[in-house]
């Protein structure tokens, strides 16, 4: 069973860019995309990801293409402002076109950041990074280990479950009882890399988040 949430932390060699820092970088990117340089950042990330991690990026785009289309159309047709084609009526508006394109680019930039994260970090590294970020918030409580154990259980369940063929399969998968591990080789004890943030990682993380927040605040006052 994995429902006990037992996590073992073997000693690991220090990485140049740890999973925890990668997660913080994605968070900083999400903040930075809302700033005045967000569109340039989004385009740069998308181009870089297309060059270096094309397969993962295109896969994510295909999986959320309907969501992207719906958000674009809703923003385009529901944003008030000056009518772009007055003969057609009130919509679409000039403001709607600008906002729809802006939100589209931001979403693509975020997908690029997630693609980079997923292509350079496996499930256990993501879990170890999440644990390293959550442990300082929990103090002596153990809920981060249980949360990370459940996260890995979800990963294992999704990998071992058959691909959904219809809506009923999707609903069954969403309502599955994850308190009991799947039978297909689910481990009883999870071994993760050491999940403690070093002083260097804390400093770099604060620098990334601080820079993103400053960029966001600077854009709001300029």
C-alpha positions in Angstrom: 0.0 0.0 0.0 1.1 3.6 -0.6 -1.8 5.2 1.4 0.4 5.3 4.5 2.5 8.1 2.9 5.9 6.7 4.0 8.7 8.5 2.3 12.4 7.6 2.5 15.0 10.3 1.6 18.3 8.8 0.4 21.2 11.1 0.2 21.5 12.6 -3.3 24.1 14.6 -5.1 23.4 18.3 -5.4 22.1 19.2 -8.8 22.9 22.5 -10.6 19.2 23.3 -10.9 17.2 21.2 -8.5 13.6 20.1 -9.0 12.5 22.6 -6.3 14.2 25.4 -8.2 12.6 24.3 -11.4 9.2 24.5 -9.8 10.0 28.0 -8.4 11.1 29.0 -11.9 7.8 27.9 -13.3 6.0 29.9 -10.6 8.2 32.9 -11.4 7.4 32.5 -15.1 3.7 32.5 -14.4 4.1 35.8 -12.5 6.4 37.3 -15.1 4.0 36.5 -17.9 1.5 38.9 -16.4 4.0 41.8 -16.4 4.8 44.3 -19.1 7.5 42.0 -20.6 5.2 39.0 -20.5 4.5 38.9 -24.2 8.2 39.0 -25.1 8.9 36.3 -22.4 6.1 34.1 -23.8 7.3 34.4 -27.4 10.9 33.7 -26.3 9.9 30.7 -24.2 7.8 29.3 -27.0 10.5 29.6 -29.6 13.2 28.1 -27.3 10.9 25.2 -26.4 10.1 24.5 -30.1 13.8 24.3 -30.7 14.8 22.2 -27.7 11.7 20.3 -26.6 9.4 20.3 -29.6 7.7 16.9 -29.0 6.5 17.6 -25.5 5.5 21.1 -26.3 3.4 20.1 -29.4 1.9 17.2 -27.4 0.7 19.6 -24.7 -0.6 22.0 -27.3 -2.6 19.2 -28.9 -4.1 18.1 -25.6 -5.4 21.6 -24.7 -6.1 22.9 -28.1 -9.9 22.9 -27.5 -9.5 24.8 -24.2 -7.2 27.3 -26.0 -9.8 27.8 -28.7 -12.7 28.2 -26.3 -10.8 30.8 -24.2 -9.8 32.7 -27.3 -13.3 32.9 -28.7 -14.9 33.7 -25.4 -12.4 36.5 -24.7 -12.8 37.8 -28.3 -16.6 37.9 -28.3 -17.2 38.9 -24.6 -14.9 41.8 -24.1 -16.6 45.2 -24.3 -15.1 48.1 -26.2 -15.1 49.8 -29.6 -16.6 47.5 -32.3 -14.0 46.3 -34.8 -16.7 45.9 -37.5 -19.6 48.2 -36.6 -21.8 46.7 -39.4 -21.6 43.3 -37.6 -22.8 44.7 -34.3 -21.0 45.3 -30.9 -18.6 42.3 -31.1 -15.8 41.6 -31.8 -14.2 44.7 -30.3 -10.7 46.1 -30.7 -10.1 45.5 -27.0 -11.4 41.9 -27.4 -8.9 41.2 -30.2 -6.0 42.6 -28.2 -6.9 40.8 -25.0 -7.6 37.5 -26.7 -4.2 37.6 -28.5 -2.5 38.6 -25.2 -4.1 35.8 -23.2 -3.3 33.3 -26.0 0.4 34.2 -26.0 0.5 34.0 -22.2 -1.1 30.6 -22.2 1.3 29.4 -24.8 4.2 30.7 -22.8 3.0 28.9 -19.7 2.6 25.7 -21.7 6.2 26.1 -22.9 7.4 26.5 -19.3 5.5 23.4 -18.2 6.9 21.5 -21.2 10.5 22.4 -20.2 9.7 21.3 -16.6 8.2 17.9 -17.6 10.8 17.1 -20.2 13.7 17.7 -17.8 12.2 16.3 -14.6 10.7 12.9 -13.9 7.8 12.1 -11.5 10.0 11.4 -8.5 12.0 14.5 -9.0 8.8 16.5 -9.2 7.6 14.9 -6.0 10.9 15.6 -4.2 10.9 19.2 -5.3 7.3 19.6 -4.1 8.2 18.1 -0.8 11.2 20.4 -0.4 9.0 23.4 -1.0 6.1 22.2 1.3 8.2 21.0 4.3 9.1 24.5 5.5 5.4 25.4 5.6 4.5 22.3 7.6 6.9 22.6 10.5 7.0 19.3 12.3 3.7 18.0 10.8 3.9 15.3 8.2 1.1 16.3 5.8 3.6 17.2 3.0 4.9 13.6 2.9 1.3 12.2 2.7 0.5 14.7 0.0 3.5 13.8 -2.1 2.9 10.1 -1.6 -0.6 10.6 -2.9 0.7 12.6 -5.9 3.0 9.7 -6.8 0.1 7.4 -6.4 -1.9 9.4 -8.9 1.0 9.3 -11.3 1.3 5.6 -10.9 -2.5 5.1 -11.3 -2.6 7.2 -14.5 0.3 5.2 -16.0 -1.1 1.8 -15.1 -4.7 2.5 -16.0 -6.0 1.7 -19.5 -6.5 4.7 -21.8 -10.1 6.0 -21.5 -12.2 5.1 -24.5 -15.3 7.2 -23.7 -16.9 9.6 -21.3 -17.8 6.8 -18.9 -14.2 5.7 -18.7 -13.1 9.3 -17.9 -15.7 9.6 -15.2 -14.7 6.3 -13.7 -11.0 7.3 -13.7 -11.9 10.7 -12.1 -13.9 9.0 -9.3 -11.5 6.2 -8.6 -10.6 5.4 -5.0 -7.0 6.3 -4.6 -6.8 5.4 -1.0 -5.9 1.9 -2.1 -2.9 1.6 -4.5 -3.4 -0.1 -7.8 -2.3 -3.7 -8.1 0.2 -3.2 -10.9 3.4 -3.0 -8.9 2.7 0.0 -6.7 5.5 0.3 -4.1 4.9 0.3 -0.4 7.8 2.7 0.4 8.7 5.6 -1.8 12.3 6.6 -2.1 12.9 10.2 -3.0 16.0 12.4 -3.2 16.8 14.5 -0.2 14.1 17.1 0.1 15.8 19.9 2.0 16.4 23.3 0.5 20.0 24.6 0.7 20.8 28.2 1.4 21.8 28.6 -2.2 18.5 27.3 -3.5 16.6 29.5 -1.1 18.5 32.5 -2.3 18.1 31.7 -6.0 14.4 31.0 -5.5 13.8 34.3 -3.7 15.7 36.1 -6.4 13.6 34.6 -9.2 10.3 35.2 -7.4 11.4 38.7 -6.3 12.4 39.6 -9.8 9.1 38.4 -11.2 7.1 40.3 -8.7 9.1 43.5 -9.2 8.6 43.2 -12.9 4.9 42.8 -12.4 4.8 45.9 -10.0 6.9 48.0 -12.4 4.6 47.3 -15.3 1.6 48.4 -13.2 3.1 51.8 -12.4 4.8 52.7 -15.7 
